[in-house]
Amino acid sequence: MPQIPSRQDILDWLADHPGASSKRDLSKAFGLKGPAKIELKRLLKEMEAEGLLAKRRRGYHDAAGLPPVAVLQVLRVDSSGDLWARAAEFEGEGPEPVILLVLKKTDPALAPGERILARLSAVEGQGYDYEGRLIRKIGQASHRIVGIFRKAAEGGRIVPIDKGADKEWTIPAGDTLEAKDGELVEAEQSGPKGRMGLPRARVIERLGDPSAPRAVSLIAIHQHGIPDDFPDAVIAEADAAKPASFEGREDLTGLPFVTIDPADARDRDDACLVIPDDDPKNEGGFLLWVAIADVAHYVTPGSALDREARNRGNSTYFPDRVVPMLPDRLSGDLCSLHEHVPRAVLAVRMKVDSFGNKVSHRFTRGIINSVASLEYGQVQAARDGAPDAKTEPLLDEVIGPIFACYEALKRARARRQPLELDLPERQIVIDDEGKVASVKFKERLDAHKLIEEFMVLANVAAAEELERLRRPLLYRVHEEPSVEKIEALREVAQASGFTLAKGQVLKTQHLNNLLAQAEGSEFDELLNISTLRSMTQAYYAPQNLGHFGLALRSYAHFTSPIRRYSDLIVHRALILGHGWGKDGLSPQDIEILDETAQHISETERRSMVAERDTTDRYLAAYLSERVGAEFAGRISGVQKFGAFVKLDETGADGLIPIREIGREFFHFDKEAQELIGADTGLRITIGQRVLVRLAEAVPLTGGLMLELLELEGSPMPSRPSKGRRKPGQRMPRKMGAAKAKARAVARKTKRTRKP
């Protein structure tokens, strides 16, 4: 019989072969067969009982530590810029091993929560137990939750704050992180369902009082895993940055650039200037300059700043705070185009004819000196004949030409026919105590629209320039809506008495014609909402698939590298293509362009969801003092469990549960997006006007529950008293249920009787 390996032989072999650790692997390695395999099994059980081995699913490893190759979960970056991880399945006794991840420059960025396969090396005297080196990413981490901790005799439980989550999580004693009852915590799943069928979890961070001022956005930040703390290495790089010199740059400081932003702007990364073109070949035309902060000069490929910016993907904006992509030293200072301060830019000079067509463009890397930092309302007032002390000197030279160029671009826009949705944007105003002071809808001025048109044209120029230079870039892609969604939109239009033509290639012009038909009618908002819902979501890609919504063949984001990593990639591509320096697009940038596109598309969606959730919670808090009040609104969505209503006053969305609608059973028509009464044929569909009563507002989840009072001006019948149980009254069982139970009892009796 082959010799049974010693305990040390087994430990040595497992250390050298972490990928093959089952009993079968060990038997094959040591040539064991028959009775020897039984003896090996006995020895492994002894080693496991003695604590020398730990069993993992179908394999074993040295219980004194982690295996040489293990699955890790990436944790947060600390204040020193170090990236830490934990073993995904640590079952040993004593404290959990501390793992420092050591990444190479060529390794992809790792985000907190990701799971990786890593090679581990034990270390001593370093304040941590292992150094991990990336082998490959293998997927997302175990599920996390943000909720309210409720203390119990042994451990506790977590009540989720998500509107869609109804299951609680159980926290074993020892995994509570000493959280207090009622405290907001973040936890991660640590095991399968346990007692009462609830998943087990461990508290990983205590977030404090959920009712504290400004806790709403903090909930969203942690709930969606948005990085909000810059590592020390990133801050150190930003603090060490110096203003760019004029060397190798075009001096544009003699041109009267201005910035035009909201009154509460936190950064100013774009400036513009319009000069009437004196070229006789371009009579009535303009020279439109758009200058964008040269973020690429400060955030270079492979730097700590670059890794963190890519990890974040974009800035996230909440009513009470911003989680920026870059530290304030850059976003609020060196890369912000403050007035009367020389600032480095990438600029494009575009020749525009009197019809609003871009005739040509030229890019340059330069220095500007903004002559004024202006606000939208301030510029509009000057245009409308009420200039202030700051805008009056700029009327003829700066503001007048800007609006004249915009009028030309409007004509080009009318010919191009981008999608013209009319959906007002709401603004939540937060007071000094962190509470909602007011909810209003943002005003849309020509001053807003002209900046948007200037930026769109600059983005088009950037895409076309990089195509000319044959350099890789990230396009902003918006694909055509699916046939199914357009057919659903067509049905809504027909039911409203309008027409969306069939049998032709869909263009935005066709959708605009539909919206124009409905404009001013009772179906105006319905058609705008339905058209928006038929659209696909825009994303980033190295491949050019066009931008359907803007009706543009080539489009790239170039105008906001302070808050979007995609724009930084485009800037680097322009720098590389023109040979403006060594801080252009690197070979590593190009190699992982597809991965970057996917990553930043995901971070953008993450931010959108977090921003929406925060808005919902603030609105619920704002309305919680008005429970019982009546509100006018419009049906904005229909599901089998009820109807969603958008309230006119605030734009908040609430739910009318199906049980609160009428006194009959309602069928749900998924294709038509309708609820249809089984007895009366009453139809509840998107766009209908309603009067509702606010029944419940839950700030912690952002949920609003509504009662339907009127539908299209007609009162709903009161809830029937029939079927309601009076105190002490026993409700009769339905006949169908009684008969079914009788049959079941009869079958059981028949089976148990002896012949």
Secondary structure as UniProt FT lines:
FT   HELIX           7..16
FT   TURN            18..19
FT   HELIX           23..29
FT   TURN            30..31
FT   HELIX           35..49
FT   TURN            50..51
FT   STRAND          53..56
FT   TURN            57..58
FT   STRAND          59..62
FT   TURN            63..64
FT   STRAND          69..77
FT   TURN            79..80
FT   STRAND          83..87
FT   TURN            88..89
FT   STRAND          99..101
FT   TURN            105..106
FT   TURN            112..113
FT   STRAND          114..122
FT   STRAND          130..140
FT   STRAND          144..151
FT   STRAND          156..160
FT   TURN            163..164
FT   STRAND          169..171
FT   TURN            173..174
FT   TURN            177..178
FT   TURN            181..182
FT   STRAND          184..193
FT   HELIX           195..197
FT   STRAND          199..208
FT   TURN            210..211
FT   TURN            213..214
FT   HELIX           215..223
FT   TURN            224..225
FT   HELIX           232..240
FT   TURN            247..248
FT   STRAND          250..251
FT   TURN            253..254
FT   STRAND          258..261
FT   TURN            263..264
FT   STRAND          270..276
FT   HELIX           280..282
FT   TURN            283..284
FT   STRAND          286..293
FT   HELIX           295..297
FT   TURN            301..302
FT   HELIX           304..312
FT   STRAND          316..317
FT   STRAND          322..323
FT   HELIX           328..329
FT   HELIX           330..334
FT   TURN            339..340
FT   STRAND          342..352
FT   TURN            354..355
FT   STRAND          358..369
FT   STRAND          372..375
FT   HELIX           376..383
FT   TURN            384..385
FT   TURN            389..391
FT   HELIX           392..394
FT   HELIX           395..399
FT   HELIX           400..416
FT   STRAND          426..430
FT   TURN            432..433
FT   STRAND          436..441
FT   HELIX           446..469
FT   STRAND          475..478
FT   HELIX           483..495
FT   TURN            496..497
FT   HELIX           508..518
FT   TURN            519..520
FT   TURN            522..523
FT   HELIX           524..534
FT   STRAND          539..541
FT   TURN            548..551
FT   TURN            561..563
FT   HELIX           565..578
FT   HELIX           587..591
FT   HELIX           593..623
FT   HELIX           624..626
FT   TURN            627..628
FT   STRAND          630..639
FT   TURN            640..641
FT   STRAND          642..647
FT   TURN            648..650
FT   STRAND          653..657
FT   HELIX           658..660
FT   STRAND          666..669
FT   TURN            670..673
FT   STRAND          674..677
FT   TURN            678..680
FT   STRAND          683..685
FT   TURN            686..687
FT   STRAND          689..698
FT   TURN            699..702
FT   STRAND          703..711
FT   TURN            712..713
FT   STRAND          714..715
FT   TURN            722..723
FT   TURN            727..728
FT   HELIX           735..752
//
